Amino acid sequence: MRPIVIGVAGGNDADVRFSRRLQRDLSERGRTMESVIDQYQRTVRPMHLEFVEPSTRYADIIIPEGGSNDVAVDMLLTKVRSITSANESG
């Protein structure tokens, strides 16, 4: 059987990513708002722009809203099932 290679990227807007990080770090990690903002601006955002954003151009599928997008996830599963079915019968 041939391996299945499908590039998938999940995407959320920067403001959603930042607000989730801020809430998590404040409530679960006991950090200050200033430290979260500083880390985000100094390292998280620049690394996202340098490494994550450019890699999305190689994705076969970009799923907006990540795993919360049921329609896109269902389409991806349908495609994988179709490929595996064709591999098993071919």
Sequence and secondary structure as in RCSB ss.txt:
>XXXX:A:sequence
MRPIVIGVAGGNDADVRFSRRLQRDLSERGRTMESVIDQYQRTVRPMHLEFVEPSTRYADIIIPEGGSNDVAVDM
LLTKVRSITSANESG
>XXXX:A:secstr
       EEEE  HHHHHHHHHHHHHHHS   HHHHHHHIIIIIHHHIIIIIHHHGGG SEEEETGGG HHHHHH
HHHHHHHHHHHHHH 
